[in-house]
Amino acid sequence: MKRADGYYSQFLINVERSEAQPPTGKAVGIDLGLEYFYTDSEGNQIENPRFLRKSEKALKRLQRKVSRKKQGSNNLKKAINKMARKHLKVSRQRREFAVRTARRLVTSSDVIVYEDLKVSNLVKNHKLAQSISDAAWSMFINWVDYFAKICGVQVMAVAPHFTSQDCHQCGIRVEKSLSTRTHQCPSCGLVEHRDLNAAKNILARGLELKNTVGHTGISTLEETESLVSSERSELVKFGH
């Protein structure tokens, strides 16, 4: 395949891979978000790296340079290539973050529960589409599924409905807008970050479904690996 910085070939080897890990005794629910990449049910929060947002100024500057070049000129080709390389760097940063974060989560848990988000529907919100795409939730979840099957960790996807609205302590529904970042329950008095409340609800739903293993539509390691194969880093560069 051709990329902005050269030609690559990807080799897929069909082998059964497993990595035994000692039990941690830990079950965790995670709530994916934009303020934080995810918040888990123990209160740990992973910062959202926002790779695209951080590169926006540089990309706009490169785009302006492209627009100034003469059509068909070598300078135009060079400017386009430079911009493509920047986009490629951002995509690789995003992939590397997803891989490292997913593996760290899997190797520290026995059970992982997350929301079965329909990202394709979420990005229809034009105000949030770029931020959601930049977060790369789907890529992260694919890697979580992949590493979980290798390490023998149980993963479960639960319905996302009202996980942020319901109080995990008393169950009452507390309506909030997306801008409301604190869960304040008028019934039991609980006050905590809305994402932490959601993560605890997600874990509770997952434990109720403890006999259900894996994500809908992903039942084998081979199927999971096919989803992440295009993002694998085992690429051999042949030249420019």
Disulfide bonds with the S-S distance in Angstrom:
none
